[in-house]
Amino acid sequence: MTEEVVPVPKHEPGKSGRRRLIGRIMSDKMDKTVIVEVVRFKVHGVYKKYVRVRKRYKAHDEKNEYRTGDRVEIVEHRPLSKEKRFMVARLISRSAGE
């Protein structure tokens, strides 16, 4: 009774292990930095109703190409400054103003 040993890959293709969040750009006034607001819904502990929770992240925008109101996907990155730990990965939709 010999069991066949199947090697398990250490890294699955397509899985980076980094958080990916989708949000809307609230500010693009800084150079190479945008503020992205991510909205999620959380169940309230006592009332068991869904409550909207907003969190703002500073994300790196190398070419200053994203504008206020754009929906973007941000991905976790190594620390780029004191508060900046995300990078804009892609544009999902432009703001209605354009």
CORWOPE-V732582 format. One record per residue. N is the residue number from 0. RES is the residue in one small letter. PSI is psi in whole degrees, -180 to 180 (none if undefined). BURIAL is 1 if it has 16 or more other C-alpha atoms within 10 Angstrom, else 0. Layout:
BEGIN
N_RES_PSI_BURIAL, N_RES_PSI_BURIAL
END
This chain:
BEGIN
0_m_84_0, 1_t_133_0, 2_e_139_0, 3_e_129_0, 4_v_121_0, 5_v_123_0, 6_p_135_0, 7_v_126_0, 8_p_139_0, 9_k_-28_0, 10_h_121_0, 11_e_137_0, 12_p_138_0, 13_g_-7_0, 14_k_108_0, 15_s_-18_0, 16_g_3_0, 17_r_144_0, 18_r_139_0, 19_r_126_0, 20_l_149_1, 21_i_131_1, 22_g_-177_1, 23_r_139_1, 24_i_124_1, 25_m_-29_1, 26_s_140_1, 27_d_30_1, 28_k_-22_0, 29_m_160_0, 30_d_123_0, 31_k_21_0, 32_t_137_1, 33_v_154_1, 34_i_121_1, 35_v_128_1, 36_e_122_1, 37_v_126_1, 38_v_130_0, 39_r_164_0, 40_f_131_0, 41_k_143_0, 42_v_128_0, 43_h_137_0, 44_g_-37_0, 45_v_-49_0, 46_y_-10_0, 47_k_28_0, 48_k_157_0, 49_y_131_0, 50_v_137_0, 51_r_127_0, 52_v_128_0, 53_r_140_0, 54_k_141_0, 55_r_135_0, 56_y_143_1, 57_k_130_1, 58_a_148_1, 59_h_131_1, 60_d_92_1, 61_e_-42_0, 62_k_6_0, 63_n_42_0, 64_e_-13_0, 65_y_145_1, 66_r_165_1, 67_t_133_1, 68_g_-15_1, 69_d_144_1, 70_r_126_1, 71_v_163_1, 72_e_131_1, 73_i_149_1, 74_v_144_1, 75_e_144_1, 76_h_169_0, 77_r_157_0, 78_p_126_0, 79_l_-22_0, 80_s_-167_0, 81_k_-41_0, 82_e_-4_0, 83_k_110_1, 84_r_13_1, 85_f_160_1, 86_m_141_1, 87_v_123_1, 88_a_-45_1, 89_r_160_0, 90_l_132_0, 91_i_-48_0, 92_s_146_0, 93_r_161_0, 94_s_160_0, 95_a_-19_0, 96_g_-18_0, 97_e_none_0
END
